[in-house]
Amino acid sequence: MYKKKECVAMLLAGGQGSRLYALTSTMAKPAVQFGGKYRIIDFPLSNCINSGIDTVGVLTQYQPLELNDYIGNGLPWDLDRTFGGVKILPPYQGQGKGDWYRGTANAIYQNMHFIDLYDPEYVLILSGDHIYKMDYAKMLDYHKEKNADCTIAVINVSIEEASRFGIMSADEENKIFKFEEKPKKPESTLASMGIYIFNKKKLFAYLEEDEATEGSSNDFGKNIIPAMLGRGEKMYAYPFDGYWKDVGTISSLWEANMDLLGDDPKLDVGSEDWRIYARHDASAPQYVGADAIVENSVITEGSEIYGTVKNSVIGANVVIGKGACVCDSVIMSGTVVEENAFVGNSIVADDVKVEAGATVGGKETSPELITLIGAKNIIASGTTVAPGETKYSPTV
């Protein structure tokens, strides 16, 4: 017998993340490391528990092994619950037809039974590839106050960026009257954040109808939202003015990491009033050698710095050798940068070895020219990986 919950969260974490190239060749995008000691999925999971939502279904599909292992029983996020907690929901073969998730709406449709176990009034739909801190309880209160059928979190973007998002037009009461998915000529700058709250009964009715519609993309942005709007359902925009970043590209992932730096960072993950939880392996404290230089950087536990690190995010158990220089870069866990090597304007994945005297990237700081090194690569001594170049992980 399951305990009734007011709201159940469904976290879409099955995307391939193809625009992250070498970083997602062996893992799902939400499992990608961020900020030295986090994974991207830590943010929506932490938001859930901080918001009082303790029942989360994580829908996995592409390269799920590392993500499943990382989430485990949900203990680091206080989601190891007898009733609720976090549950991994891969596609499966049932008595009827079984299938891969064909779109965001179909993924939820295939897991309606999981939602029904808790008989919630409301369903919160989340994406697993955004970096932000948000109180979903406030959004739920807003949804109830408006007596809405669907509430969509929105953020103001520039008119130049608007064509990359689902764009809403809303009246002075924030009631949505128009929605366009990635419009060529946007009429508004209210961009969907991919965060939805639905009344469960209404959501199920539209999911079932969409599933029966031949040729549907089975997608919230392309199908469910337009269908509800076309029927005159009560749909409201929930304005959000905090930090939010879609880290679906190499440049945006690099920028979000850089937003952690400085005396007044754009993204503060250290505040105790809204903690970002993560699964941490036990590590020794970070060590900074007597001759090392560290400026405006994040150095994670277990790392040893003997060279120079400037404007960079250094993951756990990283070693930066004597005479080596790392600047404007993200170095993920377990990587070794040997003596007199140089890494600039780059993202270097986990367990890479940059051998002595090698050069990765360039000295110019540019989010459009990020050099990307996939996990477990060896950059041979004296060789150069050019600015903007990508090296995929070696095949096993």
N, C-alpha and C positions, 0 to 999 in steps of 0.2 A: 504494500500500500504506500503510494507516494504522497508526500505532503503538498498541499496546494500552495502555489507561489503566485504572487501578484504579477510578477514580470519575469520572463525567461529571456536570456540573451542568446543569440545565435551569431557566432563569429565566423565569418567566411574567410577561411585560411587555405584554400585549395588552389589558388592561382599559380600559374607557372612563373610569373615574374620575369618574362623574357627580356625586358628592357634593362634588367640588372645583369644580363649576360653571364660572365664567369662566376658571379657570386651565387647564382641560382641554378647552375648546371647540375648540382648534386643535392640541393635542398630547396624546400619551399621558401618563398619570399619572407613570410613572417618569422622564419627561423634565422634570418640574416642578423649578424651581430651589429650592435649600434652603441655608440657612446662609451666604448671600452668594456663595459660589463653587463650590457643589456642585449636582448633580442627585440626585434620590432614588435613581436606579439606581446611583450611585457606591458606595453602601454594600454591597449584595450583591456587586457586581463586585470591590470592594476586599477584602471578606471572603474571596472565592474565592481570589484570588492570595495573600493573606496566609496562607491555610490550605493552600497547596500544591496547589490544584485549578486546573489550567491549561487545561481544556477546558470551555467554557461555551456552551451554545446559548441564545440570547435569542429567545423566542417573541413576535413582535409581531403586531399586528392593527389596533387602532384608532389613527388618526392617527399612523402610524409615521415620517413623514418626518424630523421633528426628532430623534427618538430614534435613528434609523438614522444620520443625519449625525453626531450627537454621539458615538456609539460608534465609528464609522469602523472602522479596522483593529485597535482595541483597544490601541494603543500606550501611552496614559497609564496603563493598569492592568497593563502588561507582559503583555498577552494577544495580542500580535501574533506568534503562533507558527507555525512551519512545520507542526508536528503538533499539532493542537488549537487553542488560542487561543479567541477569541470569534467566534461565527458568528451572524448574524441569520437567523432562521427564520420567515418569513411564511407564511401559508396559500398553497397553490399547487394548480394543476390537474395531476394525474398521469394515467396511462393509465386508472386506475380513476376513481372519482368524486373530484372535488375539492370542497372545502367550506371555509367559514369555520370557525374553531375554535368548537365548540359548548359548550365547558366546559373546565375545567382538565385533566380526564382526557383528553378528546378531543384537546386541543392536544398532549399528550405522545404519545398514540396516533399522531397524524399524523406524528410525528417519530421514531418508533421506528427507522427506517432510519438516521437521523443518529446515534443512540446506538450502534447496532450497528456503525457504522464503526470505533469504538474498542474494541468488545468488552469493556466494563467489567463488573466484578462488581457494582458498586454504582451507583445513580443517586440524585443529590441533587436534590430538587425545591425551588425557591425562589420567593418572591413578589418582585415588583419595586417594592412600595410600602410598605416598612417601613424605619425608621431604626434601626440597631443595629450593634454590632460583635460578631462572634461567630467563634470558631475552629471551623470545620466539621470539621477534622481530629480534634479531640477528640470530637466527636459521632460521627464514623465509627469511631473506636477503641471508643467505648461500644457502638455497634451491633454490631461484631464480637465484643466481649467477651460481650455478651448472646446472641450467635448468633441475632439477631433477623431476622425477615422484613421488618419495617418499624419504623423508629424515628421518633417524632414529637417535635420540640422543643416544650416547653411552658413557660409562664410563669404564675406565680400572679397572679390578678387578684382584685379584690373581688367578693363575691357579687352586688353591685348591677350590676357590669359583665358578669358571666359570661354573661348571655343574648345578648350581642353576638358570642360566639365559639363555635367548636367546643369542647366541654368533655369532658375525659376523666376517668374514674375509674380509678385504678391501685392495685395492692397495695403492700406495703412494699418489694417488689423493683422497683417501677416498671413492673410488667407491667400493660398496659391490659386491663381487663375490661369497660369500657363506654365508649361514645362517643355524644355527642348533638350535632348541629349546631344551634347557637343555641337551646338549650332554654328554654322559658318558665319552668320551675322547676328550675334547675340543682342537681345533687346534689354538685358539686365545684367547685373554683375553678382547676383545671388547664386553662388555655386553650391551644389549639393556636396556634402561631406561624406556621403555614403553611409550615413547613420539615420536609421528609420525607427520610429515606434508605430506599431499597428495595433488596433484592436484585433484580438486573435480571430474572432469569428469572421470579421470582414476580410482579414488577410487570407484565411483558409478558403473562403469562397472565391477570391480572385486567383489564388494559386491553382485551385481545381479547374477553374474555367480556362486559365492560361495553359494548363497541361493538356486540356482537350482541344486546344486551338492548333490546327495544323500549320506548320511553318513558323510558329512563334520562336523567338530567340530565347524564351524562358528567362528573361532578364528583368530585374526591377526597373532600371532606367529606361529600357526600350519598350517594355510591355506592361508591367504591373502599374507603375505610376501613371503613364498616359491613360490606361484603361480606367483607373479610378477617377482621374480628373475628368475624363470624357463622360462619366456617369454622374458627375456632380457630387462626388463624395466630399466630406469635409476634410480638407487637407491644409495644413498650416506649416509655415516655415518657422524654424526655431533659430534665431540669430545667435551666432557664437563669435566672440571677439577675442578669444585667447589664441595661443600659438597652435597652429595646425599645419602639418606638412605631409603631403603625399610623397612618399619616398620610393616611388616606382621607377625612377631613373637613376643612373649613376650620379649625375650632377646634383639632383635633389637630395640623394642620400649623403653625398659629400657636404652639401650646404647645411643640412640638418645637423651633422656632426660638428661643423664649424660654429653653429649657433649655440653650442654648449660652452664656447670659449669666451674669455674676456671678463672684466670686473663686473659687468652687468649683462650676463648672457641673455639672449632672446629666449632660450629654453633652459629653465631651471629644473633639474631633476633631483636636486638635493633637499628640497623643502620637506620638512617633517609633516606639514599639514596635508600633503597629498603625495604620499610616497609612491615611487615606482619600484615595484618588487621584481626580483629576478632570481633564477636558480644560480647559486654561486658554488663553484668548487672551492674547497679550502685552499687558500694561497698565503704565502708569506707576505709581509708588508713590502711595498715597493722600495727599491734601493736606488739611490742617486749617488753616483761616485763623486769623489772629491773634485775631480777635474771636469765633471759633466756640466753642461749648460742646459737649463730647462726654462723656456719662456712661454707664457700664455698657452699652456697645454694641460690636457687631462692624462694623468699617469695612473693606470689601474694596478691593483694589488698584484704582487708576484713578479712585476717587471723590474728589470735591472737596466739602469741608464748610465753608460760610461761616456757617451759622446754628446752630441748637441740635438736637442728637440725643441722646435719652435712652431707655434700655432698648429698643434697636432693633437690627435686623440690616439692614445696608446693603450691597447688592450691588455688583458691579463697574461702574465708569464712571457712577455716580450723581452728580448735582449737587444739593446742598441750598443754596439761595440765602440771602443775607443776610436776617436777620429771620425766616426760616422756622423752623418748629418741627416736628420729627418725634419722636413718643414712642410707646412700646409698639407698634411697627409693624415690618413686614417690607417693605422696598423692594427690588425686584428690578432687575436690571442695566439700565443705559441710561436710567433714569427721571430726570426733572428736576423738582424741587420749587422753584418760583420764589420770589422775594422775598416775605416776609410771608405765605406760605401756611402752612396747618396740616394735618398728617396725624397722626391719633391712633387707636390700637387698630384698625389696618388691615393688610391685605395688599395691596400695590400691585404688579402684575405688571410685566414689562419694557417699556421704551420708552414709558412713560406721561409725559404732561406735565401737571403740576399748576400751573396758571398763577398769577400773582401774586395774593395775597389770597384764593385759594380755600380752602375748608375740606373736608377729607375725614375722616369719622369723628368720634369724640368724645373727651373727656378721661377718661371713665371706662374703667378697664381691665377688660375682660370677654371671656373666650374665646367667650361665647355671643352677643356683639354685634359680631363682626368686620365691618368694612366691607371690601368686596372690589372692587378695580378691575382689570378685565381688561386685557391687553396693548394697547398702542398707543392707549389712550383719551386724550382731551384734556379735562381738567376746567377749564372756562372761568373766567377771572378773576372773582373775587367770588362765584362760585356755591358751593353747599353740597351735599355728598353725606352723607346722614344716617347715624348709627350703625346698623350692621346691613344697610345697603343694598348691593346688588350691581350693578355696571355691567359688562356683557359687552363683549368686544372689538368694535369696529366691524366690520361686514361689508365685505369688499373687493368 
